[in-house]
């Protein structure tokens, strides 16, 4: 996802912009740039690649001034190169933009017919061109800006600076986050609070359609008709300096944080002393609900897959699950007894947001399970269930996944009890399972050295298969996603029962087959799958019940997972898969926290 920074101060802002861009870089990007308005000029520096490339460029060709904008770009329209990098400066205006201008092609065609020459292949340039035309026609910056955004369709956050206005920034947002901070002798605009938390402890989020104008130390907020408005400020957490706390990568830090953040999430939803679920506080009427539709993307979708089996098995509620990008093109048979539930770590995933809006247009009650409660998805939900995972910087989702599961498990138990599908002792037993999860995660993290050895053994593989059954099938899919997205090894997750229907053709002595086999009703069947793999020379890695006489001939390597509950298995068994992916990627030297081509939040459809 792209990242936006704007800074106006009493000092040169170029270095501060670069430092803030560095704190945005976890979002995934492929180019970076900044521009500064000074002495009736707009000075611009932008370059393909990492922010360090921009920093080196500035060391050789410095620019300075008191008001500037910066951007990290994740390419949507136009390949990732310097020309397409932001800012986009056209004569009198320079613009940075996050999101997509859906009607840019029509607007561009009109301008090209009137003789305007475009420099880049981006949708963003249309914003600069349109504002520039307004300025040439004599409009002042705010009117030029407002007239331009009324022509735009799509989701965006935009900040602009203007030639001849050395202290002026104007910004707006529609569907993509934008916030501001009034710091000491400085005003900062950003896509997310994390990137500017070194400068202060509270920020103000713009709402869709708001226009912010900053001039010297003055800030004014306007609605779409330019009427002045106010928005509340919010406290934010300080970013720990490098944020890594001594770890090599954010991903391993976040894997290791799971016992803590899971305790935090579970203690919010469970009353451990009374063994009760604390969801009464949300006076949300679930009584009529007899069906749930779940939709999400990627890892969040796999969390939804796990939740489907829980809702149906424990709460006896039918669940229809769909990938968000497919959701709104299918007949979902909405009715007033159906609840639509959306899962998203970032709360900004465009596919999931679009699916949510489709459900809302069909009069659905919307529940969202998110990590970012200020996000667009949260704001458009009737009930928001936070997952309390804390900032997840690594592009590969780890602690957010397990905290999504913990939150969903709490909702499942709450509804199961409400619908009297479980009695008090069953509820207590299931809560008991949840209570022990943080310590069980801690226990599984102790296998890290064993997992490092397995990683060493498989890190040169060209592909891998993950197999699961029942509640571990989503984990097989998630384990494959983790491995492929950070190590770039092709990996696929399959239902163990499907092995013999095709995938077994891939099995040879070079192919690692990761089998998820807890001590559950499928164990015997998983054993025969392992024999099928072994007899064809495949390399078996068992995550699950390793203590079994029938395994000794299979020469497998294993991570012994003793737990065998309903709610704890998917959370506990995802930990070895996260560690395996991490250590394989580390051995392969890939960019673990910002894997190539990936973004932390995919805000484009
Ligand atoms: C997970 O490791 C991936 N980075 C990706 O699949 C992610 O889960 C997906 O893009 C959904 O993101 P969200 O949870 O922020 O909506």
Boltz pocket constraint, residues with backbone or C-beta under 6 A from the ligand:
constraints:
  - pocket:
      binder: B
      contacts: [[A, 297], [A, 298], [A, 299], [A, 300], [A, 343], [A, 344], [A, 345], [A, 346], [A, 347], [A, 348], [A, 349], [A, 352], [A, 395], [A, 396], [A, 397], [A, 398], [A, 482], [A, 485], [A, 599], [A, 600], [A, 601], [A, 602]]
      max_distance: 6.0
